[in-house]
Amino acid sequence: MLSDDLAISYAALPERFYTHLVPTPVANPRLIRFNTTLAAELNLDVNGLDAATLAAIFSGNELMPGSRPIAMVYAGHQFGQFVPQLGDGRAILVGEVRDRSGKRRDIQLKGSGRTPYSRGGDGRAVVGPVLREYLVSEAMHALGIPATRALAAVATGEIVVRERRLPGAILTRVAASHVRVGTFEFFAARGDTDATRRLADYVIGRHYPHLAAGANPYLDLLRAVVLRQAALIARWMSVGFIHGVMNTDNMAVSGETIDFGPCAFMDAYDPLTVFSSIDHQGRYAYANQPLAAQWNLARFAETLLPLLAPDTAEAIRLATAAVTEFSTEFDTQWLECMRRKLGFFTEEEGDAALARGLLDAMHQGQADFTLTFRRLCDAADGTGADPAVESTFVEPAAFRQWAQSWRARLAREAHPAGERAAFMRLVNPAVIPRNHRIEEAIVAALHEDFVPFERLADVLSRPFELAPSAGEYAQAPRAEERVMQTFCGT
């Protein structure tokens, strides 16, 4: 038995927040991968369950004891345009568990069939996007970035029709919760202040219980979400991650990264990089992500206005001040990330300019983001490793000039060079989920070969280490291997 306590606390809210329904059975579920480490964290007892039983459970064919599944409703601004009703169109929340730390965690099936919010879709997922989300969400976790997790990937034994016929799959996603900015927008757009208040109280109770006793807990909630999102986006940027579709329905109020659709990690550094096939104007380009996040938070603030103060003008003043905090907090968090990546233990006034100077040199020299920072770890030991860093640049002159300022800055640090280099290797990953490697795993999986997926998943689980046998995963793609577009998969 997996659990005898899967009660969904969200279902204690009024029924206009969700719909009760069960997953649509699939023809022939087969387990692709099960995350035993995560299962242990969640206190799920899977001992004695074979692959067939796990496949039945995590395809939705067999409900876990105590499960009363629901699909959640929400709205959202998609690429700036408000859509008044969205919701779990192909996902079903099958239960909540308390993990080893006592925190409540959602267990959700993605690709589990039609719901009242499918908007004409089939409610299914295909193997490619399922494997992409499994790989990237688990890589983000291993990188130390708050993110939803992947518990299981299951092949359904059915064909799903998109632009072509593709094998179906279901992902089991684990989240701190699935409440989004768009969830608040759904009720605020309908003028349902009671529902907005109930939702805010639920979020405070689940994610920010220390705020409940404050003089203005709803303002405190807004500020807490703003600060968490600022830290989250700064950490994304520090590893070259591009979410790709930062709509308000893809912003979790818990502060986790959610919805890994057309996401990608940069290879060569370019602040205007866009991979998402649907982001035609570059709204969610790498460098635009802080602006996009703050815009989303302003929409969140708008939903809370009736709760912030009886006087509308005062509520707007409070909300504006809270959302404005994002920029300062983001800058602080980003600079802290960059100091760690550059090997600085102390703070100096010129650190931000020095960090930006390296990024400018990388852009000019078309240098690989991850390789440059990783090789700087060796260069921090002395100039002998500089040629390896320079080899990532088409034209290394700008790096050489920058490196002089960097070494002068390092000389003012008290820590020995070897200790500094070791510290840097803990924050500059050796391996990331590179687009071409993910694509390689997906193409193989379409031919029933899951070995590349399994191997990549194992390598990504230890991103700051790299066994000699796995050195190929650290390499940037050759010109012919580059993946220039990623897709939502819906």
N, C-alpha and C positions, 0 to 999 in steps of 0.2 A: 504494500500500500504506500503510495507516495506521500499522502498527507491526510489528516482527518480534520484540518482546519483551513479550508479554502474560501471562507466567507469573504465576500467582496464588500469592503466598507463603503465603497462608492455607491453601492446599491441601497444604502440607507438614506441616500438623498431621494427626493421625489422622482417619480418615474419619467418626468419630462427630461431628465438628464441622460436617459439611456433606454435601450430596448432589451428585454430578455429574449434570447434565442440561443439555439445550440448550433455548433458547427455543422456544415453540410458534409456528410461522409464522403470519403474518397475511395477509389476502386481498389488500389493495391499499395498501401503505404509501406515504404521501405526506408529504414533509418540511414541517413547519409553520415551524420556526425552528432554525437551527444556530448555535451560539455559536463563531464563528471565533476570537474573542479567547481564549477558554478553550482551544480546540483548540491554538492556538499555544503557550500556557503548558504544555500537556501534551506538547508535542513530537509531536503527531499530524500527519502529513503528509497533508493532504486536497487538495493541489494536483491538479487534473485530475479530481477526482471530482465528477460532476454531482449534482443534487438527488435523482435516482432512485436512484443508487448509495448516497448517504448515507442515504436513507430505508430502503433494504434492509438496510444495516448496523445502523442504530440502531433498527430494529424487531426485530432478531434474525433476520430471514430469511436473512441472510448473515453468517457468523461472520468476525471479524477473524482474520488469520493468527496462529497461536500460541495462540488462545483455547481454553481448556478450562473452560467455564462451571460454576459451582456455585451452589447455594442454601444459605444459612447457617442453622443452627438456633440458636434462643435461647428463653428463657422470658421472664417479666416480671410485674411487679405492675401491673395495669391498674386505675386508680382504687382502689388499695389492696388489691386482691384478687389473689392469686398464681395465675398460669396456668402450669403446669409445662412446657408445650411450645407455643411459638409458632414463629417462624422466618420466612424469606422466603417468604411465601405467594403473592406475585405479583411477586417480584423475583428477578433472576438476576445474579450477579456474573460479568461476561464477561471481565474482565481487569484487570491492574494495569499502570500505566506509571510511569516516573519523569519528573517535571516538570522544568522548566528549573533549578530549585534543587536537583534531585537527590532530592527527596522522592517516596516511593512514593504513588500515588493510585489508588483503586479506580474502576473504571467499571462501573456497574450499570444494568441495564434494569428499569424499574418498569412493570408491566402486561404482562409478557412471557409470561403463561400459568401454568397450574397447576404446583405443585411438591408434594413430599410434605408440605409444611407449610401447604397452602392451607385445611385444615380445612373442606372442602366448598365453598369458594369457587371462582370461575371463573378467578382469577389475572389478571384483566384490569383495566384502568383506563379511565376515561372522560375526555373531553377537558377538562371543567371542572377537576377536581383537578390534572390534568397542567399546565394553563396556570397555575393558582394557584401550584403549587410552583415552576414556572419563574420566574414573576414575583417571588415573595417571596424565594426563595433567592438569586436574583441581586441583588435589592434589598438584602438583608442583607449580601451581600458588598460591594456598593458603599458601604454605610454603615460598613464597616470592622468588621463583626461576624463572627466565625468561623462559617462555615456550609457545608453541602454546596452544590455548584454544579450548575447545569443546563447540560448540553452540547447536548442536542437534544430537540426535541419532534416526534413523528411521529404523524400520523393513521393508523389501521390499516385504514380502509375497511370495518370491521366494526361491527355494532351490539352494544352491551353492555346487558344488562337489569339495571336497578336498580329503583327505584320506577317508572321508565318506561324506555322504550327510548332509549338515548343513544349518540352516536358514540364509538367506542373510540379510545384514544391510548396512546402509550408515551413515558415520560420517560427520558432517559439522565441518571443522577445520578452526580456525581463526588464522592468523599469521601476524606478522609485515611485513613479505614478505616470499616468498618461494624460494628466490635466495639462492643457495647453493654453497659451494666450487666446487662441481661437475658441476655447471652451467658454471663457469669460465673454468673448465677443458675441457668441450665440445668444446669450441671455440679455446682454446689454442692448443689443440691436432690437430686441423685442420689448424693451422697457421693463423687463422683469427684474426689478431691483431686489425683490425677495430672493430670487434664485441666485443672483449675483452675490448677495450677502451670504447665503448658505454655502455657495461654492468657495468664497473667500474664507469662511470659517473652516470649511473642510481642509483647504490647503494649509491654513495656519496650523490646524491641529495635526496634520500629517507631516508637514515639512518644516514648519517654523513654530513649534509649540511655545518657545520662549517669548514669542511676540504677543501671546493671548492676553497677558495682563497689562499691556501697555495702554497709555492714554488714548492713542489713536492706532489700533492694531492694523487697520487697513492701509494707512500711510506707511507704517513700518513694513507691512508685507510688500508694498510697491518698492520701497527702498531695498529690501532684502533681495527681491528678484532682480532688480537693476544691478546690484553689486555682484550677484552670482553670475549673471550673464556677462558682465564686463570681464570677470575672471575667466569664464569659459572661452569667450572669443579670443582673449589674449593668448590662452594656451593653444587654441586651434592654430593661431597665426604663428606661434613659435615652432610648429612642426610642419608648416606649409600646407595645412589642411584647408580645403575649400568645400563648404557644405553643399553649395550648388542650388539649393531651393529653400532659402531662409524665409519662407512665408510664416505668417503668424500662427498658422495651424501646425507648424513644425518647430515651434519654440515652447519647450516644456518649462513650466513655472518652477519645477524642482531644480533647474540648473543643469540638467543632463543634456548631452547631444542626443537628438532623436531624429529618426527618419533618414536613413542612409541611402537615398535614391541616387541622384546624379552627382554624388560626392566624389572627390578625388584629392590626391596629394600632388603638389607641384613637383616637377622634375627641375628644369631650368627655372631660375627665379625671374618672375615677371609679375609686378603687382597687379596688372590688369588681366591676369590669367582667368579664363572661364573654360570650364569643361562641359557644363550642363547643356545638353542639346536644346533645351527649351528657354535658356536665358539669352535671348537674342540681343538684348541691349546691354548686357554686362551688369545688370542690377546687383547680382550677387558675386561679382568678381572678387578675387582674393582681398584686394585692398579696400573694397567697399563693405566688407562684412561688419566692421564696427558701426558704420553709418546705418546699415540695414538693421542691425540689432537694436540700435537706439530708436529707430523709426518704429519697430515692432513694440518696443517698450512704451512708446508714446501711445500706441493703440491700447495697450494694456492699461495704462493710466486712465485713458478715457472711460474704460469700462468701470473703473472704481470711483469716478467722480462723485456719484450720489452717496458714497460711503465715507468720503474723506471729510466733508464739512457740509452743514446745511446750506451755506451760502455758496452758490456756484462759482462766483469770482474767487472766493477764498479756496475752494476745492481746486480750481485750475492753477492758482498760484502754488499751492502745495505740491500738486502733481508735477508741474513744470520744474520746480526746484529738485524734486526727486529724480526725474528723468535726466536732468542736466548733470547729475552726479555721475552718470555713466561715463562721460568723456574723461573726467579726471581719474576715475577708478580704472578705466581701461588703460590709460597711459601709464599709470602706476604699475598695474599688473604686467603689461607688455614689457616695460623696462626691467622689471624684476626677472621676467623670463629671459630677456636678452642678456642681462648681467650674468645669470647662471650659465647661459650658453657660451659666453665669452670668457668665462673663468674668473669673474670678479666676485670677491667676497665682500668688498666694501662698496660704498656709494660715492661717486664723484659727479660733479655738475655736468661734465662733458660726456657722460656715458651714453645718453640718448643720441647725441650727434655722432658718436663713434659707431654705435650700432647701425644707425641709418647710413653712415658712410660705407660700411661693409655691404649692406643691401644694395646701395647704389652701384658699388663696384661689381657685385654679383650680377645685377641687371645689365650693366654695360658689358660684362664679360660672358653673359649667358651661362653663368655657373650653376651647377646643380645645387639646389638648396640643401638637401640632406647630406650629400657628400662633402660639401664645403664645410659645414659646421662639424661634421664628424672628424674630418681630417685636421681641423683646427685643434682638436684635442691633442693630437700628436705634436702639432706645431707649438703648442703651449709648453712643451718640454724643451724646445730649442729650435733654432732655424733649420736644423737638418731635415725636418719634415715639410718644409715650405714647398719644395717641388711637387709633392703630392697634392697640396692644396692648389697650387698654381695650375696643375694639369686639368682642373675642373673649369678653368676660365679659357675662353677663346683667345682673349688678350689679357695676360696677367699683370700688365703694368699698373693698373689701378689697384690691384690687390697688394702689390709690393709697396706701394706708397702708403696704403692704409695700414699694412702690417707694422710699419715703423711706429705709427701712433699707438697701435694696439700693444706693442711690446713695451713702449714707454709707460703705458698705463699699467701693464702687468708688473712692471718693475716696482711699482708703488704698493703692490700687494705683499703681505707678510708670509703667505703660505709658500712652501717649497714648490718648485715646478712640477715634480712628480705627483704631489698631492693635488695640485690644481688640475692637472690633466685627468687624473682619476675622477675628480669631482665633475669635470665637464663630460666625461663619458657616461655619467649617470643621467644626463639631461639631453644629450645629443644622440638620438638613436642611430644605430648602425643600419637598421633596416626599417622600412615603412611599407605599407601595402601599395606598392607601385602599380600604376594602372595597367601596364603591360603584363605584369605577373598575375593580376586578378583576371585579366582577359584570357590569359593562357589557361588558368584554372577553369574558367567558365567554358571555354571552347572544348576542353578535354571532357568536362562533365556532360556536355551535350552528346558526347559519344560514350557515355557510361564509364568514363575513366575519372575517378575521383582522387587518384594519387596526387596529382599536382595541387589540388585543393587541400588535401590533408597535409602535405608537406609544407605548403605556404602557411597554413594555419599554425602549424607547430613552430615555424621560424618566427612568425609575428608575435607569438606568445612571449618571446624574450627579445624585444626590440633593441635593447641596449647591449646585447651580447651577439656574437656572430661566430659560430663554429666554423673552422676552416672548410668543412665540407659544404657549408651553406653560403660561401662567399659570393656566389652568383646573384643572390637576392639583394645584395647591397649595391649592385651596379646600376647605373643609369641606363635607360633603354637606348639602343642604337636607333639611328634615324628611322629605319624601317619598322622598328618595334613600337614607336610612339603611338599612344592612344590619345587622340585629340578631342574626343567627345564621349560623354557618359550619358546614360539615359535613366529615366525614372523607373521604367519597368512596369508601370501600371497598365 
